[in-house]
């Protein structure tokens, strides 16, 4: 609407955009105002479809999040974007792309969870000892200087 004041002057769109500090595309609606005046520039409401799920559904979704996803058939108690999309589809009949679910989570002050990616059987004490004792003993520059390579072989298989 600020740019509209300049439309009757002999200025091109680039100059008007520079003066009102908006992008050139915004000022390009000049032809629209020529047909209907300032009223033609007023917003017709939001563009595109309404966000889904709606606020009431979001509130129900947030109420469900403290529960674990195992009843949906998952084996771990982590909520990922894919699992959230599945829950939204099941609860509200709305198919939402998993890539968009993070926006919904952020709007509700939640974040998606990522599995740590470590085996449950992992021996933390053994790993710490190996890093402290074994790795320094074999990780020196001497083999590389001689053109040798260090190879790790798992004999348990």
Buried (B, 14 or more C-beta within 10 A) or exposed (E): EEBBEBBEEEBEBEBBBEBBEEEEEBBEBBEEBEEEEEEBBEEEEEEEEEBBBEEEBBEEBBEEBEEEBEEEEBEEEBBBBBBBBBBBEEEBEEEBEBEBBBEBBEEEEBEBBEEEEEEEEEEEEEEEEEEEEEEEEEEEEEEEEEEEEEEEEEEEE
